[in-house]
Amino acid sequence: EGRENVFALLDAQVRQWAEVGRRAYVSAWTRGSRERIASLLREHGMRVRVVETWSRDHDMPPGTVGLTIMGLERGFIADNMAFVSEQDLLGERIARPPRRRRKADQFIAEASEIAEGDLVVHQDYGIGRYDGLETIGVGSAPHDCLRLIYDGNEKLFLPVENIELLSRFGSDQAGVALDRLGGASWQNRKAKMKQRIRDMAGELIRTAALRALREAPALAPGEGLWDEFCARFPFVETEDQSRAIADVLEDMGSGRPMDRLVCGDVGFGKTEVALRAAFVAALSGAQVAVVVPTTLLARQHFRTFSARFAGLPITVAQLSRMVTAKEAAAVRKGLADGTINIVVGTHALLAKGVQFADLELLIIDEEQHFGVAHKEKLKALREDVHVLTLSATPLPRTLQLALTGVREMSLIATPPTDRLAVRTFIMPFDSVVIREAIQRERFRGGQIFCVVPRIEDLDRMAARLHDIVPDARLVQAHGRLTPTELERVMTEFGDGKYDILLSTNIVESGLDMPAVNTLIIHRADMFGLGQLYQLRGRVGRGKQRGYAYLTWPQTHVLSAAAEKRLEVMQTLDTLGAGFTLASHDLDLRGAGNLLGDEQSGHIREVGIELYQQMLEDAVAELRVEKGKRKLQDRDWTPNIILGLPVLIPEGYVTDLPVRLGLYRRIAALANDAEIEAMEAELVDRFGTPPDEVRNLLDVVTLKRLCREAGVERLEAGPKGMVLQFRGNSFANPGGLVGWIATQKEANVRLRPDHKLALVRELTNAQRIRLAKDTVQALGRLAAGQDKAA
């Protein structure tokens, strides 16, 4: 309603300016938004002229609005001209720049586009196979549909505007049976699954609620020292990093225990978030425990923390295999009597003999490395302390908890400035290529990591490297070295005494060695997806380009699963792909049971995306408990038949995957602003959209309005329109009867079969306008009923 008034006011203002000889212009940001504003103004009966150049338009008739493209934030008035900007008119820009803060599940959607031949899950009909896009005639008009094959080779055609009813089944498709169209087994499975998910969501909510009821001390940074501590960070914080730090500070000051996952890619600055949180807790007089998976990472973090807290009244200690028994005893004593403020350690910190005087912050780095037993111990430690979990590739289960909203999550998705993506090569081991790679890295003054899966492979690999590059200085590192030996090797390698560090995957977690920018992984097929990704993240951490070679013996044939993992590594070559990787992992392995130590869940029955969606719904529903009305939305989709062509023509967008992606995005548009932004984006990317595309956008708008009004089916043609209500009943029958009585000229009647009919001659444009106006009016009536109730 507010928007209607704005246009009426603009019209009056334009007339007023015309009387005093002032021409009116509306400035848009892009061609797309100019076209959109032009159609809005024409819809409201205003005269519009598109102004391409300034010289020709001085004969613009009075009362006409000139539309121009200019980057104006706000309008202004000059002697004989007045400018109104896009924001003045609509309150915001139509073609807004893409939002930096993307919702986590968007990553999953992008990581899992549907390809021909994939198994998909239709909410109402179950598991089928996607068989391509087909244009079929609905009435006399062409309509794009997705062709799905079900058991017995039966076909189902799904209109593109309802593509949100489909989700991918997941990657593990072996031995999955297709459902029968119209069979009862899918609905039964789905109903059982729903109950199980409700029980599980209830348990998750209960756990989260217990944490929320507990109290934890509110910790806040002290004024002066905080700024000085932040200034010791030698880089500029990225936007996401600053937001993650702000989120953590807010949680720590809330008076309730924090449970936040900071998911940031390898080398995107998660450690800085941990340092700031530790500073706040330690200067409040509390103790901080940083738990890491490996001794090498404990050593690195201990050095980082000691350097950053130097000169402050804070004692930092280390507890791991690298510490002598005498030192370890002193650290345990210091933790018990409170003289040690920050301790960095491996799971040695979880041992029975470790007691804390006043632990208030627990930081878990690289949580995906801790087993179920360790996690249970961590849980016991953390009943009412603040917990900060850092991970580049969170475990499927952790990721799922964050996506369902049971855990808080901050995403660091922007790379530091000047960071370059690591070039990844996947190939059988080739001595010439490997020699070339090592020599190139040495010539630019860098060092090389060479990683093998087992300790027994080290000597064989050392001999090969010696043959390939006899003059390179090589040193070995693995978990069976004594602590002092390992410390010596790492320090000497860090000081540049060696060119190549040949090791097992002990270098996987969080190590930061800026001089190392080439990585060779032999027998890459023996590593997991998360491990490969973490290992690759050890290189290319500075301004130098990193190179990673994932190799296997030339005689070896890869298994299908290993090939799939390496393929994923090849595709994830952008910066910040850790999150996408985690969602691939969730997709490849399933999420496991979220509550116990059972590792594989019930996902195979309904497919990964639908499972995720059902879990999110169950959690949201239990959160609002009684207010179920708004949460039934996903259970049904209105059916809309306008007798108009609804598709993105091949001539407009030629690339099929891009068309499918657009269909998916258009089906998910949630409000008028998003639809306008989408139309403006289409103009800017592909040119003015043809009528078929505009019809598609109109159908999406109508779908949303029908949902709000409870209209299950809307059919319009040249002779009129028929609407069928969901369950054949309307939410506000009294209001409906009153409304029909006011529509005497419109020829509206309620038929005996409870359908609403509007009989009159309609052109194509009138069809859409009438459908929108009618359904909007019905939506207002239905909402009035809600308020009365």
C-alpha positions in Angstrom: 0.0 0.0 0.0 2.9 2.3 0.9 4.4 1.9 -2.5 1.1 2.9 -4.2 1.2 6.2 -2.2 4.8 6.9 -3.2 3.9 6.7 -6.9 0.8 8.9 -6.4 3.0 11.5 -4.6 5.6 11.4 -7.3 2.9 11.9 -10.0 1.6 15.0 -8.1 5.1 16.3 -7.5 6.0 15.9 -11.3 2.8 17.9 -12.2 3.7 20.6 -9.7 7.3 20.9 -11.1 5.8 21.0 -14.7 3.7 24.1 -13.7 6.9 26.0 -12.7 8.7 24.8 -15.9 10.9 22.2 -14.1 11.6 18.9 -15.9 11.6 15.7 -13.7 14.1 12.9 -14.0 14.4 9.6 -12.1 17.9 8.3 -11.9 18.5 4.5 -11.8 21.8 2.7 -11.0 21.8 0.2 -13.9 20.0 -0.5 -17.1 18.1 -3.3 -15.3 16.8 -1.1 -12.6 15.9 1.6 -15.1 13.7 -0.9 -17.0 12.1 -2.1 -13.8 11.3 1.5 -12.7 9.9 2.4 -16.1 7.4 -0.5 -16.0 6.4 0.4 -12.4 5.8 4.0 -13.4 3.8 3.0 -16.5 1.8 0.6 -14.3 0.8 3.6 -12.2 -0.4 5.6 -15.2 2.6 8.0 -15.5 4.2 9.1 -18.8 7.8 8.0 -19.1 10.7 8.7 -21.5 14.0 6.8 -21.4 16.8 9.4 -21.7 19.9 8.0 -23.3 21.7 11.3 -24.1 21.2 14.8 -22.7 21.1 16.8 -26.0 17.9 15.5 -27.5 15.5 15.5 -24.6 15.0 19.2 -24.0 11.6 19.0 -25.8 10.3 16.6 -23.2 6.5 17.1 -22.8 5.5 18.6 -19.5 4.4 16.0 -16.9 6.6 13.3 -18.5 9.3 11.7 -16.3 12.8 11.2 -17.9 14.5 8.0 -16.9 18.3 8.1 -16.8 21.2 6.0 -15.5 23.3 7.7 -12.9 25.0 6.7 -9.7 23.0 9.1 -7.5 22.5 8.2 -3.8 20.1 11.1 -3.3 18.1 13.3 -5.6 18.4 17.2 -5.9 16.7 20.2 -7.5 18.5 22.5 -9.9 17.0 25.6 -11.7 14.9 23.9 -14.3 15.5 20.2 -13.5 14.6 17.9 -10.6 16.3 14.6 -9.9 14.7 11.8 -7.9 17.1 8.8 -7.1 16.2 5.1 -7.1 16.6 5.1 -3.3 14.4 8.2 -2.8 11.6 6.4 -4.7 11.9 2.9 -3.4 13.8 3.2 -0.2 16.7 1.0 -1.5 18.5 0.1 -4.7 16.8 -2.5 -6.9 19.9 -4.1 -8.2 21.7 -4.3 -4.8 25.2 -5.6 -4.9 25.3 -9.2 -3.8 25.3 -9.4 0.0 28.6 -10.4 1.5 27.0 -12.3 4.3 25.7 -15.4 2.6 23.6 -17.9 4.4 25.3 -21.2 5.0 22.8 -23.3 3.1 23.4 -21.3 -0.1 26.9 -22.8 -0.2 25.4 -26.2 0.0 23.0 -25.4 -2.9 25.9 -24.2 -5.0 28.0 -27.2 -4.2 25.2 -29.5 -5.3 23.7 -28.5 -8.6 21.5 -31.2 -10.1 23.0 -32.9 -13.2 21.2 -35.1 -15.6 21.1 -38.7 -14.4 21.2 -37.7 -10.7 18.9 -39.1 -8.1 16.5 -36.4 -6.8 13.8 -36.4 -4.2 10.4 -34.9 -4.8 8.7 -33.9 -1.6 5.4 -35.6 -2.6 6.5 -38.5 -4.8 9.9 -39.6 -3.4 13.1 -40.7 -5.1 13.3 -40.4 -8.9 16.0 -39.8 -11.5 16.3 -36.4 -13.1 16.2 -36.8 -16.9 16.6 -33.3 -18.3 14.6 -30.2 -19.2 11.6 -30.5 -21.6 9.3 -27.9 -23.0 5.7 -29.1 -23.0 2.5 -27.5 -24.1 0.2 -26.5 -21.2 -3.1 -25.5 -22.8 -1.6 -24.0 -26.0 1.4 -22.3 -24.2 4.9 -23.7 -24.0 6.1 -24.4 -20.4 9.5 -25.6 -19.3 9.3 -28.7 -17.0 11.9 -31.0 -15.4 11.4 -34.6 -16.6 11.7 -37.1 -13.7 11.8 -40.9 -14.2 10.2 -43.1 -11.5 9.9 -46.9 -10.9 8.5 -48.7 -14.0 9.9 -45.9 -16.2 7.0 -43.7 -15.3 7.5 -40.0 -16.1 6.6 -37.0 -13.9 6.9 -33.4 -15.4 7.6 -30.8 -12.7 7.0 -27.1 -13.8 10.2 -25.1 -13.4 8.6 -22.6 -11.0 8.1 -25.5 -8.5 11.7 -26.6 -8.7 12.0 -26.0 -4.9 10.0 -29.3 -4.4 13.1 -31.1 -5.6 16.3 -31.8 -3.6 19.3 -33.8 -4.5 19.5 -37.3 -2.9 23.2 -37.1 -2.3 26.3 -38.6 -3.8 26.0 -42.1 -2.4 23.5 -43.4 -5.0 24.5 -47.1 -5.2 21.7 -49.6 -4.7 19.0 -46.9 -4.1 15.6 -48.0 -5.4 13.3 -45.5 -7.2 9.9 -44.9 -5.8 6.6 -45.8 -7.5 4.5 -42.9 -8.6 1.3 -42.9 -6.4 2.7 -45.6 -4.1 2.2 -45.3 -0.4 5.8 -46.3 0.7 7.3 -42.9 0.2 4.7 -41.1 2.3 5.1 -43.7 5.1 8.9 -43.4 5.0 8.6 -39.7 5.1 6.1 -39.7 8.0 8.3 -42.1 10.1 11.4 -40.0 9.3 9.5 -36.8 10.4 8.8 -38.4 13.8 12.4 -39.5 14.3 13.6 -36.1 13.3 11.2 -34.4 15.7 12.4 -36.6 18.5 16.0 -35.8 17.6 15.4 -32.1 17.2 13.6 -32.1 20.6 16.7 -33.6 22.2 19.0 -31.1 20.5 16.8 -28.2 21.6 16.7 -29.5 25.1 20.5 -29.6 25.2 20.7 -26.1 23.8 18.1 -24.9 26.2 19.9 -26.3 29.2 23.0 -24.4 28.1 20.9 -21.2 27.6 19.6 -21.5 31.1 23.0 -21.9 32.6 24.9 -18.7 33.5 28.4 -17.9 32.6 30.3 -14.8 33.7 29.9 -11.9 31.3 33.3 -11.1 30.0 34.1 -7.8 28.2 37.4 -6.3 26.9 39.1 -3.6 29.0 39.3 -0.3 27.2 42.9 0.8 26.7 44.8 -2.5 26.6 42.3 -4.0 24.2 43.1 -1.5 21.5 46.8 -2.0 22.0 46.4 -5.7 21.8 44.4 -5.5 18.6 47.1 -3.2 17.1 49.7 -6.0 17.5 47.9 -7.9 14.7 50.2 -7.2 11.8 47.4 -7.4 9.1 44.2 -5.6 8.3 41.2 -7.6 9.5 38.9 -8.7 6.7 35.2 -7.8 7.0 34.2 -11.3 7.9 37.0 -11.6 10.5 35.9 -8.4 12.2 32.3 -9.7 12.2 33.4 -13.0 13.7 35.3 -11.2 16.5 32.3 -9.0 17.2 30.1 -12.1 17.4 32.4 -13.8 19.8 32.7 -10.7 22.0 28.9 -10.4 22.1 28.5 -14.0 23.1 31.1 -13.7 25.8 29.4 -10.6 27.2 25.9 -12.1 27.2 26.1 -13.9 30.6 25.2 -17.2 28.9 27.7 -19.9 27.9 29.0 -19.3 24.3 28.9 -22.2 21.9 30.2 -20.7 18.6 31.7 -22.4 15.6 34.0 -20.1 13.6 34.2 -21.7 10.2 36.9 -20.0 8.2 39.1 -21.3 5.4 42.7 -22.4 5.9 44.8 -19.4 6.5 41.9 -16.9 6.7 42.7 -15.8 10.2 40.8 -17.9 12.7 43.7 -17.9 15.1 43.3 -14.1 15.5 39.7 -14.6 16.6 40.9 -17.1 19.2 43.6 -14.7 20.4 41.2 -11.8 20.9 38.7 -14.1 22.8 41.6 -15.4 25.0 42.7 -11.8 25.7 39.2 -10.9 27.0 38.9 -14.0 29.2 42.5 -13.9 30.6 42.4 -10.2 31.5 39.1 -10.7 33.3 41.1 -13.0 35.6 39.8 -16.3 34.1 41.7 -19.2 32.7 41.7 -20.2 29.0 42.4 -23.7 27.6 43.3 -24.0 23.9 42.9 -27.7 22.8 44.6 -28.7 19.6 45.0 -32.1 17.8 48.8 -32.3 17.3 52.0 -31.5 19.2 53.3 -29.4 16.3 50.2 -27.2 16.3 50.4 -26.9 20.1 54.0 -25.8 19.7 53.0 -23.2 17.0 50.1 -21.8 19.0 52.2 -21.7 22.1 54.7 -19.5 20.3 52.0 -17.3 18.7 50.2 -16.8 22.0 53.4 -16.1 24.0 54.5 -13.5 21.4 51.2 -11.7 21.4 50.8 -11.7 25.2 54.4 -10.6 25.8 54.6 -7.7 28.2 51.1 -8.3 29.6 50.5 -9.7 33.1 49.5 -13.1 31.5 51.2 -16.4 31.9 51.0 -18.8 28.9 52.0 -22.4 29.2 52.1 -25.5 27.0 51.1 -29.1 27.8 51.9 -31.7 25.3 54.3 -34.5 24.4 56.9 -31.8 23.7 57.1 -30.7 27.3 59.3 -32.6 29.8 57.7 -34.5 32.6 59.1 -32.0 35.1 57.6 -29.0 33.1 54.3 -30.8 32.7 54.0 -31.3 36.5 54.7 -27.6 37.0 52.0 -26.7 34.4 49.4 -28.9 36.1 50.2 -27.3 39.4 50.0 -23.8 37.9 46.6 -24.6 36.4 45.2 -26.0 39.7 46.4 -22.9 41.7 45.4 -20.4 39.0 48.9 -19.0 38.4 48.8 -20.0 34.7 46.2 -18.0 32.7 46.4 -19.5 29.3 47.3 -23.1 28.5 47.8 -24.5 25.0 47.8 -28.3 24.7 46.9 -31.5 22.9 44.4 -33.9 24.5 46.9 -34.2 27.3 44.7 -31.4 28.7 41.8 -33.8 28.9 43.7 -36.2 31.2 42.3 -37.0 34.6 45.1 -35.3 36.5 44.5 -31.8 35.0 42.4 -29.5 37.3 41.6 -25.9 36.5 41.2 -23.2 39.2 38.8 -21.1 37.2 38.4 -22.2 33.5 36.0 -19.9 31.7 37.0 -20.2 28.0 37.7 -23.4 26.0 39.0 -23.0 22.5 39.0 -26.1 20.3 41.1 -25.8 17.2 40.5 -28.1 14.2 37.7 -29.9 15.9 37.4 -32.5 13.1 40.5 -34.3 14.5 39.1 -35.2 17.8 37.4 -38.6 18.2 34.1 -39.3 19.9 35.7 -40.2 23.2 37.7 -36.9 23.3 34.6 -34.9 22.4 32.7 -36.5 25.4 35.5 -35.4 27.7 35.5 -31.9 26.2 31.7 -31.8 26.8 32.2 -32.6 30.5 34.8 -29.9 30.7 32.5 -27.4 29.2 29.2 -27.5 31.0 29.1 -23.8 31.7 32.2 -22.4 30.2 32.4 -20.4 27.0 33.3 -22.6 24.0 34.8 -21.4 20.8 35.3 -24.1 18.1 37.5 -23.3 15.1 37.5 -25.3 11.9 38.2 -24.9 8.2 36.4 -28.1 7.2 33.9 -28.8 10.0 32.8 -32.4 10.3 29.4 -33.1 8.7 27.8 -33.4 12.1 29.2 -30.1 13.4 28.2 -28.4 10.1 24.7 -29.8 10.4 24.3 -28.5 14.0 25.3 -25.1 12.8 23.1 -25.1 9.8 20.0 -26.2 11.8 20.6 -23.2 14.1 21.3 -25.3 17.2 24.8 -23.9 17.3 25.9 -20.4 16.5 28.2 -20.0 13.5 30.4 -17.3 12.2 31.7 -17.7 8.6 35.0 -16.2 7.5 34.7 -16.4 3.8 36.8 -13.4 2.6 40.4 -14.2 1.9 43.1 -11.8 3.2 44.2 -9.2 0.6 46.7 -10.3 -2.0 46.0 -14.0 -1.2 46.2 -16.2 -4.4 44.4 -19.5 -4.8 46.6 -22.7 -4.7 47.1 -24.3 -8.1 46.3 -28.0 -7.8 47.6 -30.7 -10.1 46.2 -34.3 -9.9 48.1 -36.9 -11.7 50.1 -40.2 -11.4 53.6 -39.6 -10.0 55.9 -38.2 -12.7 59.6 -37.6 -11.9 60.0 -34.9 -14.5 57.1 -32.8 -13.3 58.0 -33.3 -9.6 61.6 -32.3 -10.3 60.4 -29.2 -12.2 58.1 -28.3 -9.3 60.8 -28.7 -6.6 63.4 -26.7 -8.6 61.0 -23.9 -9.3 60.2 -23.5 -5.6 63.9 -23.6 -4.7 64.8 -20.9 -7.3 62.2 -18.6 -5.8 63.7 -19.1 -2.4 61.0 -21.3 -1.0 60.7 -24.7 0.7 58.7 -27.8 -0.1 56.4 -30.2 2.0 56.3 -33.7 0.8 53.7 -35.8 2.5 53.1 -39.6 2.5 50.4 -41.6 4.4 52.6 -44.0 6.4 55.9 -43.9 8.3 57.1 -47.0 6.3 56.7 -45.0 3.0 59.1 -42.3 4.2 62.5 -44.0 3.3 61.3 -45.2 -0.1 60.1 -41.6 -0.9 63.4 -40.1 0.4 65.3 -42.4 -2.0 63.1 -41.3 -5.0 63.5 -37.6 -4.1 67.3 -38.1 -3.8 67.4 -39.5 -7.3 65.2 -36.8 -8.8 66.8 -33.8 -7.0 70.2 -35.0 -5.6 71.3 -31.5 -4.5 68.2 -30.7 -2.4 68.6 -30.8 1.4 66.0 -33.1 2.8 64.8 -33.8 6.4 62.2 -36.2 7.7 59.5 -35.7 10.4 57.0 -38.1 11.8 55.1 -38.8 15.1 57.6 -41.4 16.3 60.5 -39.0 16.7 61.3 -38.1 20.3 59.9 -34.7 21.3 63.3 -33.0 21.3 64.2 -34.5 17.9 60.9 -33.3 16.4 61.4 -29.8 18.0 64.9 -29.7 16.5 63.8 -30.8 13.0 60.9 -28.3 12.9 63.1 -25.4 14.2 65.9 -26.1 11.7 63.4 -26.4 8.8 61.7 -23.2 9.9 65.1 -21.5 9.9 65.7 -22.6 6.3 68.4 -25.2 6.8 66.5 -27.7 4.6 64.7 -27.4 1.3 62.2 -30.3 1.7 60.4 -31.6 4.7 59.3 -35.2 4.1 56.7 -36.2 6.6 53.5 -38.0 7.4 50.4 -35.9 7.8 51.5 -34.5 11.1 51.9 -31.2 9.2 48.2 -31.3 8.4 46.8 -29.2 11.2 47.1 -25.4 11.2 50.9 -25.2 10.7 51.9 -21.8 9.4 55.2 -21.7 7.5 55.0 -18.9 5.0 58.2 -20.0 3.2 56.7 -23.3 2.2 54.7 -22.9 -1.0 54.9 -26.2 -2.9 53.3 -29.4 -1.6 53.6 -32.9 -2.9 51.2 -35.5 -1.6 52.1 -39.1 -2.6 49.4 -41.8 -2.4 46.8 -38.9 -2.3 44.1 -41.6 -2.7 44.8 -42.8 0.8 43.8 -39.5 2.4 40.3 -38.2 3.3 38.7 -35.2 1.7 39.2 -33.0 4.8 42.8 -34.1 5.2 43.7 -33.3 1.6 42.1 -29.9 1.9 43.9 -29.2 5.2 47.2 -30.3 3.7 46.7 -28.1 0.7 46.1 -25.2 3.0 49.6 -25.4 4.4 50.9 -23.7 1.2 50.2 -20.4 -0.5 49.5 -18.6 2.9 51.5 -15.5 2.1 51.5 -13.4 -1.1 53.3 -16.1 -3.1 51.2 -18.5 -5.3 51.1 -22.0 -3.8 51.3 -25.2 -5.8 49.9 -28.6 -4.8 50.6 -31.9 -6.5 48.3 -34.8 -5.6 49.9 -38.0 -6.9 49.7 -41.8 -6.8 51.9 -44.6 -8.3 51.6 -44.9 -12.1 50.8 -48.6 -11.7 48.0 -48.1 -9.3 44.3 -48.0 -10.3 42.2 -45.6 -8.2 39.0 -46.7 -6.5 35.8 -44.9 -7.5 35.6 -43.2 -4.1 39.2 -42.0 -4.2 38.6 -40.7 -7.7 35.5 -38.8 -6.6 37.5 -37.2 -3.7 40.3 -36.1 -6.0 37.8 -34.7 -8.5 36.3 -32.6 -5.7 39.7 -31.3 -4.8 40.3 -30.3 -8.4 37.0 -28.4 -8.5 37.5 -26.6 -5.1 40.3 -24.4 -6.4 38.8 -21.1 -5.3 39.8 -19.3 -2.1 37.4 -20.0 0.7 36.2 -23.4 -0.5 36.5 -25.1 2.9 32.8 -24.6 3.6 31.8 -26.0 0.2 34.1 -28.9 0.9 32.4 -29.6 4.2 29.1 -29.7 2.4 30.5 -32.1 -0.2 31.7 -34.2 2.7 28.3 -34.0 4.4 26.9 -35.1 1.0 29.4 -37.9 0.4 29.3 -39.4 3.9 26.0 -38.4 5.4 25.8 -36.6 8.8 25.7 -39.4 11.3 23.4 -39.4 14.3 23.7 -35.9 15.7 23.4 -37.1 19.3 25.3 -40.3 19.9 28.5 -41.7 18.7 26.7 -43.5 15.9 28.3 -42.4 12.7 25.8 -42.9 9.9 22.3 -41.5 10.1 19.0 -42.2 8.4 19.7 -39.9 5.5 19.6 -42.6 2.9 15.9 -42.9 3.3 15.0 -39.3 2.2 18.2 -37.9 0.7 20.6 -35.3 2.2 18.9 -32.0 1.3 15.4 -33.0 2.3 16.8 -34.4 5.6 18.5 -31.2 6.2 15.4 -29.2 5.5 13.2 -31.4 7.6 15.6 -31.1 10.5 15.7 -27.3 10.2 11.9 -27.2 10.1 11.6 -29.4 13.2 14.0 -27.3 15.1 12.3 -24.1 14.1 8.8 -25.6 14.9 9.9 -26.7 18.3 11.4 -23.3 19.0 8.1 -21.5 18.4 6.2 -24.6 19.8 2.6 -23.6 19.3 2.7 -21.2 16.4 2.6 -23.8 13.7 0.7 -21.8 11.1 3.7 -20.2 9.5 5.7 -23.4 9.5 3.5 -25.5 7.3 4.6 -23.5 4.3 6.9 -26.1 2.9 4.3 -28.9 2.9 2.4 -27.7 -0.2 2.9 -25.7 -3.3 0.2 -23.8 -5.2 -0.5 -24.9 -8.8 -0.8 -22.0 -11.2 -2.0 -22.3 -14.8 -2.2 -19.0 -16.7 -2.2 -20.4 -20.3 0.9 -18.2 -21.0 4.4 -19.3 -22.0 6.5 -19.7 -18.9 10.2 -20.4 -19.5 13.6 -18.9 -20.1 14.1 -19.3 -23.8 17.3 -20.9 -25.1 17.9 -17.9 -27.3 17.9 -15.6 -24.2 20.2 -17.8 -21.9 22.0 -20.4 -24.1 23.9 -22.3 -21.4 21.7 -25.1 -19.9 23.4 -25.3 -16.4 23.0 -21.5 -16.1 19.3 -21.7 -17.1 18.7 -24.4 -14.4 20.6 -22.3 -11.8 18.4 -19.4 -12.7 15.2 -21.5 -12.4 16.4 -22.6 -9.0 17.1 -19.1 -7.8 13.9 -17.7 -9.3 11.8 -20.4 -7.6 13.3 -19.4 -4.2 12.6 -15.6 -4.5 10.9 -14.6 -1.3 9.4 -11.1 -1.8 8.8 -8.3 -4.3 12.2 -6.6 -3.6 14.0 -9.9 -4.5 11.9 -10.3 -7.6 12.7 -6.8 -8.8 16.4 -7.3 -8.1 16.3 -10.5 -10.1 14.6 -8.8 -13.1 17.2 -6.0 -13.0 20.0 -8.6 -12.8 18.6 -10.4 -15.8 18.5 -7.2 -17.9 22.1 -6.4 -16.9 23.4 -9.9 -17.6 21.3 -11.1 -20.6 19.4 -8.0 -22.0 15.7 -7.2 -21.7 13.8 -10.3 -20.7 11.2 -11.6 -23.2 7.6 -12.0 -22.1 8.1 -15.7 -21.2 10.6 -14.8 -18.5 8.4 -11.9 -17.2 5.6 -14.5 -17.0 7.9 -16.8 -15.0 8.6 -14.0 -12.5 4.9 -13.2 -12.2 4.1 -16.9 -11.6 6.6 -16.9 -8.7 5.0 -13.7 -7.2 1.5 -15.4 -7.6 2.8 -18.5 -5.9 3.8 -16.6 -2.8 0.5 -14.7 -2.8 -1.5 -17.9 -3.2 0.4 -19.5 -0.3 -0.5 -16.5 2.0 -4.2 -16.7 0.9 -4.5 -20.5 1.1 -5.2 -20.9 -2.6 -4.1 -24.3 -3.8 -4.9 -23.9 -7.6 -5.3 -20.9 -9.8 -6.4 -21.3 -13.4 -6.8 -18.3 -15.7 -7.7 -18.1 -19.4 -9.2 -15.7 -21.9 -12.7 -16.1 -20.4 -11.9 -15.6 -16.7 -10.3 -17.2 -13.7 -11.0 -20.0 -11.2 -9.4 -20.4 -7.7 -9.5 -23.5 -5.5 -8.8 -23.1 -1.8 -6.6 -25.5 0.2 -8.8 -28.2 1.7 -11.8 -26.5 0.0 -12.2 -24.0 2.8 -11.1 -20.4 3.3 -9.7 -19.1 6.6 -12.2 -16.3 6.9 -15.5 -17.4 5.3 -17.5 -14.4 6.6 -14.9 -12.0 5.2 -15.0 -13.8 1.9 -18.8 -13.5 1.5 -18.6 -9.8 2.4 -15.8 -9.3 -0.2 -17.7 -11.1 -2.9 -20.7 -8.8 -2.3 -18.5 -5.8 -2.9 -17.4 -7.2 -6.3 -20.7 -6.7 -8.2 -19.1 -5.3 -11.4 -16.4 -7.9 -11.4 -18.8 -10.9 -11.8 -17.3 -13.0 -8.9 -19.2 -15.9 -7.5 -18.6 -18.9 -5.2 -19.5 -22.1 -7.0 -21.2 -25.1 -5.2 -17.8 -27.0 -5.4 -16.4 -24.2 -3.2 -14.2 -22.8 -6.0 -14.2 -19.1 -6.6 -14.9 -18.0 -10.2 -14.4 -14.7 -11.9 -16.0 -14.6 -15.4 -15.0 -11.9 -17.9 -13.0 -11.4 -21.1 -9.3 -11.1 -20.3 -6.1 -10.2 -22.3 -2.8 -11.8 -21.3 -1.7 -8.7 -19.3 -5.1 -8.4 -17.6 -5.0 -12.1 -16.6 -1.9 -11.5 -14.5 -3.0 -8.2 -13.1 -6.4 -9.6 -12.1 -4.8 -12.8 -10.6 -2.4 -10.7 -8.5 -5.1 -8.2 -7.3 -7.6 -11.0 -6.4 -5.1 -13.2 -4.5 -3.7 -10.2 -2.7 -7.2 -9.2 -1.5 -7.8 -12.8 -0.4 -4.5 -12.8 1.4 -5.5 -9.7 3.3 -8.8 -11.3 4.3 -7.1 -14.5 5.5 -4.6 -12.5 7.5 -7.5 -10.5 9.1 -8.9 -13.9 10.2 -5.5 -14.7 11.8 -5.5 -11.4 13.7 -9.0 -12.0 14.9 -8.1 -15.4 16.2 
